[in-house]
Structure formats: structure tokens, C-alpha cells
Amino acid sequence: MPPKSDTGTRLLFRNVRVYDGVSPSLVTGDVLIDGATIAGVSSSPVGEDPSRETIVIDGGNRVLMPGMSDAHVHLVGNVNSYVDMVAGTESHIALNGLAEAKNMLHRGFTAVRDMAGDTGSIKSVIDRGLFEGPRIYPSQAAISQTGGHGDFGFVYECPTALGGNQSRAEEIGFMRVADGPDRVLAAVREQLKKGASQIKVMVGGGAASMYDPLYTVQFTDPELRAAVHAATDYGTYVATHVYNVTGIRRAVAAGVKSIEHGHLADEETIALLAEKDVWLSMQPFALGDHHYPDPNRADKDKEICSGTDNVYEWARKHGVKTAWGTDLLLEPQLAHRQSEMAARLGDHYSNADALRMLTSGNAELFRLAGERDPYRQAPFGAIAEGAWADVLLVDGNPLEDLSLLADPAKHLSVIVKNGNVVKNLLQ
């Protein structure tokens, strides 16, 4: 049951047009928040309770919408540079991540799914109300094979599978390298032990890594099945980083529930995702979102970006369940691009479909965590009675102009998370 509040402050939004996270139209009315959840949505004025303190915000006909979510972030990865990750202390890395959590909340992102990084402690202090930040669904360390997308050990270092030491990425809990079904089982269970809501596994090459071309397929069938088995036993699921057709099909056959990226898929493989009810967690990548220090990785990035338009088109055509995320990494100066990429979703979908994906759509994917869902007591991504009180008051109508989301400092007049006002420009 959703948490109830019988005492304390209530928050009442008057004179707002409500986007509920699902419907393509707005409804004018009042929204009452009581404690951490939404107590009511009414098309007629809501009366105040004289026995309770009520903060009233006159929305001035602005649009009240659910808080947004990002299905693929790296809290510690996108706010720390490569030098930070290699040379910084673990506290330095974590505190930068905590600062970025606040920044994400102030961009209007009230929930995020972290897809690689030691974010359990960051989540804990935010959930306890000690610091500002979104709801976090942590994956903890992403799991890679030796020489795979998550192996950031130097080429002259002996792999752990052959008796070598952990790489720096493993030492800070960003990655875990595991070979063979037994070690994959242990790696998955390690992340669950550390509080992972879902598991992230690398099943193909990537742009940021040094050794693996995009065409490579990573982890054998038995290894992937071991990961899925371990996650399923904990009531949750596996999400896989992969771009290429063979890797996607191998992951689907193993029982993976979410394909992260998929930019180099063909239409038949995208249609397979719809057939098998597998999510496509996609990012509207464009050249300039990431920068790489060598031609090899820059060329991989160009190839990935070239597939964005086609895959979105096929996903729409075949009715694939599609989530939205950013996957920004190792360039702190570009972390703010999260907002721009949210608005860019309108290049591929109608504004109504884009907003639904940014709110209730992403939330549906997050809920696959089942018993591992840390916020399962109430719905989010929607404005409805009983839902978590995570809402944004937008100065303008994002159903008509999605670009409003690209400038949250200007256009997000009020931000509420868990019933607490974290920003209010109308005071």
C-alpha cells in the first residue's frame, strides 16, 4: 500500500493544467499532495482543511506534469572525468556523483536507472532525505568479460581470470570482469548483495572501450543464461549493453528483458523485440554527444550515431516497448546535455509519445525490478491518486513545445519530489 500521511503539511496546486503521464490531452483542475503521495486530482477546486497546514501554489494556468526519468545514466560516470576515475579517491568520485544527483533533480529528473557505478550509498543518503537527488535504481558494477566493453584494464596487465589484479574500474565498483558461468553467477550475486535493483551485462562492443570492435559478441550462451538465472532468482532482470544484431539475438534467447542501445540492429531484430516482449532502452545519440581521444573510438561513435534514426523508425513501426535514456559518460562539462537529449526525443516521436516515454513509459521499465524495486510502494511517472508526489510545474505546454524541457532553469517553475518542494520560482 502507498504510504499515508495524516499529519504535517499538505501541498495544493491550484489553477493548473494537468498532464497525467498517459493522456495526450490536458485537464484543468487542482492537485492535492499529502505527504509523499498525491492525495487527489480534481477538475473542481479542492477545499483546504483548516486543521492542517496547507501550502497553496497558484499555477497560473501552467502545466503540471509528472517528474521525468532517465533510463540509462551513470551518476558517477558522467560527472567524473577519465582523470577523476583513474586518479581520484573513491570519496572524491562519490561526492561528485552526489552533486550530480542534485543537478539531475533540478533538471526535472525525479527518477533514474543507473547502469554502471557504485551508487548504493548515494541512493541511501538521498532516500533518507539528507541530500537532494532523484530516486535511484542502481545496477552497481556492470559485468563484462575479459576484453569486453567493461574491461578497462591496460593491455599489459594480466587479466583477473589468469591471476592478475583488478583494474581501476573494478576497484571503484564501476565494472566487474567475470569469465565463465560460475564467475558470472558470483558477479551477479555480488551486485545484488550490494543493493542492485537490476543487473547490467555487456554483450557487445562499445565506443568508450579500447579493445572491442562494435561487431564483437561478448559472453557465451551459458554465461548469459547464468546471469539471467541469478537475477531471476532474486525477482529481477538483466539489461544488456549491445549494439549489433548477433549480440541482441543472443541476449534475447538467454532471457534478457532490456536491450540497452541497439543502434546497429536490423529491422527483423527490432521486430523480434516486440515479439518477445523485450524492452529497447534507446538513446537519441547524435555526433557531438561524446568525444573520444583517438580515431578508432571516434569512428565507432559515428557508426553508432548513424543507426539512431532507423532503429527509432522500426521501433515505432513494430510497437516495441521503448524507453529513453542518455548514457553520458566521462565528460562532466556535457552533463547538462541530459535536458537537451530529452527534448531531442521529439525528433523521433510526437510530443505526446515523447512525454509519455519520459514519464510513465520509463516507469514501466523500471518496475521490471519486481521485489528489488526500492520504490514499489506507490506508482511514479504519473499524476494520479496514490502516486508518488514527484511533479514538475512547467512554464509553457510541453505537449505543444517539447523544447521547453531543454532549459529547465528557465521553464521548470516548481519541482516537487517525494512531496518536498525543491524549487519554486513562484514565491
PyMOL commands that set and color helices and strands:
alter all, ss='L'
color gray80, all
select helices_A, chain A and resi 75-79+82-87+90-106+120-127+160-162+168-171+181-193+221-233+245-254+267-276+295-306+308-318+332-334+337-347+351-372+402-406+408-411
alter helices_A, ss='H'
color red, helices_A
select strands_A, chain A and resi 10-18+27-34+37-42+54-58+63-66+68-73+109-114+135-138+142-144+175-177+199-202+238-242+258-261+279-282+322-324+391-394+412-417+420-424
alter strands_A, ss='S'
color yellow, strands_A
deselect
rebuild
show_as cartoon
